[in-house]
Amino acid sequence: MKTMSNEARRFFSNESGGTAVEYGLIMGLMTLALIGALSATGDGTSDKWNDVATDVTTAVNN
């Protein structure tokens, strides 16, 4: 029984996986921020390229 309680105490005091979990959470938050930034930027960029395409089409047709 003594060995079992020592093993349980050692298991619950082990913090080696905590750092990996923290880094995973930070990476997940950074990914969400990047996706949000790219989505916001992508809409504006798409509008600009559509304007350029319209101007080029107008210039070629005239």
C-alpha beads as a LAMMPS data file, in Angstrom:
LAMMPS data file: protein, C-alpha beads

62 atoms
61 bonds

1 atom types
1 bond types

-500.0 500.0 xlo xhi
-500.0 500.0 ylo yhi
-500.0 500.0 zlo zhi

Masses

1 110.0

Atoms # bond

1 1 1 0.000 0.000 0.000
2 1 1 2.880 2.321 0.759
3 1 1 4.277 1.897 -2.750
4 1 1 0.902 2.718 -4.263
5 1 1 0.610 5.993 -2.338
6 1 1 4.179 6.952 -3.295
7 1 1 3.396 6.311 -6.959
8 1 1 0.173 8.315 -6.750
9 1 1 1.947 11.210 -5.032
10 1 1 4.670 11.185 -7.677
11 1 1 2.102 11.025 -10.491
12 1 1 0.074 13.983 -9.212
13 1 1 3.145 16.114 -8.486
14 1 1 4.606 15.589 -11.971
15 1 1 4.335 18.831 -13.966
16 1 1 6.386 17.925 -17.028
17 1 1 3.409 17.943 -19.404
18 1 1 2.137 21.321 -18.221
19 1 1 4.579 23.279 -20.361
20 1 1 3.544 21.433 -23.515
21 1 1 -0.113 22.164 -22.791
22 1 1 0.645 25.843 -22.199
23 1 1 2.579 26.104 -25.451
24 1 1 -0.276 24.359 -27.251
25 1 1 -2.799 26.847 -25.881
26 1 1 -0.598 29.795 -26.840
27 1 1 -0.165 28.387 -30.343
28 1 1 -3.928 27.909 -30.647
29 1 1 -4.607 31.509 -29.626
30 1 1 -1.983 32.779 -32.058
31 1 1 -3.562 30.714 -34.834
32 1 1 -6.987 32.191 -34.127
33 1 1 -5.536 35.711 -34.149
34 1 1 -3.760 35.037 -37.439
35 1 1 -6.902 33.649 -39.066
36 1 1 -8.880 36.681 -37.897
37 1 1 -6.270 39.111 -39.205
38 1 1 -6.004 37.360 -42.551
39 1 1 -9.781 37.256 -42.930
40 1 1 -10.074 40.979 -42.260
41 1 1 -7.197 41.789 -44.607
42 1 1 -8.368 39.355 -47.259
43 1 1 -11.711 41.082 -47.785
44 1 1 -10.050 44.454 -48.407
45 1 1 -7.434 42.921 -50.684
46 1 1 -10.080 41.078 -52.669
47 1 1 -11.982 44.324 -53.220
48 1 1 -8.811 46.059 -54.452
49 1 1 -8.025 43.264 -56.932
50 1 1 -11.618 43.357 -58.222
51 1 1 -11.250 47.109 -58.780
52 1 1 -7.998 46.528 -60.677
53 1 1 -9.629 43.834 -62.815
54 1 1 -12.531 46.160 -63.615
55 1 1 -10.129 48.996 -64.569
56 1 1 -8.062 46.690 -66.785
57 1 1 -11.188 45.326 -68.494
58 1 1 -12.457 48.869 -69.104
59 1 1 -9.080 49.961 -70.485
60 1 1 -8.855 46.967 -72.828
61 1 1 -12.416 47.423 -74.130
62 1 1 -11.892 51.135 -74.848

Bonds

1 1 1 2
2 1 2 3
3 1 3 4
4 1 4 5
5 1 5 6
6 1 6 7
7 1 7 8
8 1 8 9
9 1 9 10
10 1 10 11
11 1 11 12
12 1 12 13
13 1 13 14
14 1 14 15
15 1 15 16
16 1 16 17
17 1 17 18
18 1 18 19
19 1 19 20
20 1 20 21
21 1 21 22
22 1 22 23
23 1 23 24
24 1 24 25
25 1 25 26
26 1 26 27
27 1 27 28
28 1 28 29
29 1 29 30
30 1 30 31
31 1 31 32
32 1 32 33
33 1 33 34
34 1 34 35
35 1 35 36
36 1 36 37
37 1 37 38
38 1 38 39
39 1 39 40
40 1 40 41
41 1 41 42
42 1 42 43
43 1 43 44
44 1 44 45
45 1 45 46
46 1 46 47
47 1 47 48
48 1 48 49
49 1 49 50
50 1 50 51
51 1 51 52
52 1 52 53
53 1 53 54
54 1 54 55
55 1 55 56
56 1 56 57
57 1 57 58
58 1 58 59
59 1 59 60
60 1 60 61
61 1 61 62
